[in-house]
């Protein structure tokens, strides 16, 4: 199956580096709390919560923190915030589209921090709808290569709704419709194949090739946005070749 997005690969590689940041813990905890509030506190009956917990555990978030977040979200324990999801749209240098997904308890603070991060790093904000049409919401599952092959992964998930399977270096990336995310990850579990993460994501329908200098500027904007506690995910349509990523380091 053909590849669809070098940015998805770049995001995966960046996530390995960003895992060292303390901010990642807070974002993973927030995901657990929201998933428990939305679909209930039982991971067995709430696939989104299950995946949020698995992702946190694999990122070494302490189990006590995970359990407290689950209880806050489900109402078993007091203290949960009223989180709301907000999407912001903009452009990074080079005409690269930006979709910024925030999970915040303060809309004004989130809007301000996103605007400052984008404009101070050479980008500009855009009106709602002017960028989002360049992306499709998809399910993305990352499967480590260790212990499995591409053929085994393909056989396990093809009938569950997988659209693309791509080799991204140390892992396979499975893309499906967002509504097929649970069937795909369930098919992997049934086949005894471990997966690293299963997330709903925004993938670009059209990519913008960038050179080394533009890639540096784009990643600077992304890093500035991800430094905000309110920002959960940043999606772009930058096509950053492997050789450019290697040059940037």
N, C-alpha and C positions, 0 to 999 in steps of 0.2 A: 504494500500500500504506500502511496506517495506521501511525502512529508508535507506539512501545511504551514509551519510557523517556526522560523529560527528563533523568534522571540520567546516562544514557549521553552525551547531548549535553554536559552540564555537565562530565563527566569529560574529554571531548575538549578542551573549552575550557581546563580546568584544566591539562591535559597540556602545552598550548602554553606556559603560564606556568611550569609546573614544569620544563620542559626547560632552563630557565636554572640549575637547581640541580645542583650537582656530584653529589648523591646519586643522581640519575637514572642517571648513567654506571655507577655501581657495580651498580645493579639490572639494567641491561641486560647488563652483563658476566656477572653471575651467571646470567641466563637462558641465555646462550650456553653457558656451562660445563655447566649442567645438561642442556641439549638435546643437546650433544655426547656427554655421558656416557650418556644414555638411549637415543639413536638412532644413535650413531656420528658421526664427525667429518667426514663428507662431506656438505656442504650439498645437493648434487644428489640424494642418496639419503635425506636427512633433512629433510623439509619444515619441521619445527618449528625446526630449527637455521637453515635458510635464512631463515625469517621473523625469527628472533631477531637474526641478523646484519644483515638489511635494516633492521630497526627501529633498531638501534644505529648503523648508518651514517647513517641519515636524521636521527638525533639528534646527529650530529657526534662520535661516539665515535672516537678515533684508531684507524686500521686496525691498528697494532701491538698495541694492547690487545685488539682483537677477535680477532686471530689467536692471541695467547697464551692467551686464554680458551678458544678452540676446541681448542687443543692440550692444555691442562690437562684439559679435559673428556674428550677422546678418549684420554687416556693417553700422547700423544706427548711430553708434557712433564710433569715432576713438579710437585707443589705444589697440586693440586686439593683442595678441601675436600669433606667428606661432607655435602652439602646435603640437607635433608629438607623436604618441604612439609607445613605444618600450617595448618589452618583454625581461626580463633577466631570466636566469635559474640557479639553484644552488641546494645545499643541506645544510640543517640545521643539527645540531648534531643528531646522531641516524639514519642517512641515510634517513631522512625525505626530500622529494622533495619540492623545492620552485619554484614557478612561480611568478615573480615580474612584475607587469604592471605599466609602467611609462607614464606619460603625461608631456612632458617637452619642453621647448624652447631652451634647451642646452644639446645636446646628451652627450658631454664629461663630463659635471658636473653630469648628472644622472648616467652614468656608474661608475664614481668614487665613488659617494655616496653609490650606491648599493653594490659595491665591498667592500668598507670599512665596511659597516654595517654587511655584511655577514661574512667576514673573521675575523673581530675583535670579533665576538661572536661565534666562533667555527665552522663556516660553511665554505663552499668553493663554488666557482663559477663553472658552467658547460657549455659545448659547446651547442650552439643552437640545439634544437631537442633532446637532451639527456634526458630531463626531461618532456618536453611538451607532449610527447606521453602518459604519465601517467594520463593525464587530458582530459576531454571532455568539450567543450563549451556548456553551458546550460543557459536557462532562469530561474531565481529564483525570486519568488514573495513571500513576507512576508505579512501575513494577521493576524492582531491582533485578539485574541480570543473574545474580548469583543463585544457582540452583534451578534455573529454568532456561528454556530456549524460546526464540521468537515463534517457532512453530507451535510449541506447547501453549504459549500465551494466546496465539491466534485461534487455535482450536477451542480453547476454553471460552473465549469471549465473542466469537463471531456471531453466534446465534442469539446472544444476549443484547445485541444492538451496537457492537463496536463498528465504527466507521473507518478509522485509521489506526495503524500500529506503526510506530516509528522508533528506530534505534537512536537514542540520544546520548550514546556513550556508555555510561555505567548503568543505564536503565532503559526500559521500553516505556514509551508513552502511548497510552490508549486514548483515543478521542471518540466520544459518542454524543448523542443528543443528551442534553441536561436531564431529561426525563428518564433516560436509560442508565443513569449513573449507578443507581442501586442494583438493577439486574446485572450490570457488568461486574461490579465488585462482588456481588453474591456468586456469580459464575466462577470468579477467580478463587473465592473461598472454597467452593465445592470441589474445585480441581486441585486444592491444596497448594495454591500459588499465593505467596505473600505479596502484598502490595504496600508501597511506601505511603501513598496518599491518594485520596479520591475527592476531587473538588469540582465545584461548578465554577467555570471560568469564562472569560470573554476572549475569543480568538479572532484575529483580524481576517477579513475577507480579501483585503488587498494590502500588500506590504510595501514599505518605502525602503529601498536599499540605502544604506548609509556608509560613509567612509569612516576612517579611524577618528578623525577630529569630531565629526558629527556624533558618532557613537559615544564618545567621551561626554559630550554635552547632554545627550539624551540620558545617559546613565546618571549624570550629575543631578538632573531633574528628578529622576526616579528615586535616587538615594535621598534627596531632600524631602520628597513626599513621604517616603517610608520612615523617615525620622519622626513624623508626626504620630502621636499615639492614636489619633482618630482615623488614620488611614490604614485600612486592612489590606487592600490590594491595588496595584498599579498595573494597567494593561496598556501596551503600546502596539503599533503596527510597524515598528522598526525591524528591518531585516539586517541583522548584524552577523556577517560571515564569521566562521570559526577563526580564520586567520586574523581578523580585526580584533576579536575577543582575546586571542592569544597575545596580540601586540599590546592591547590595553592592560592585560595581566589581571 
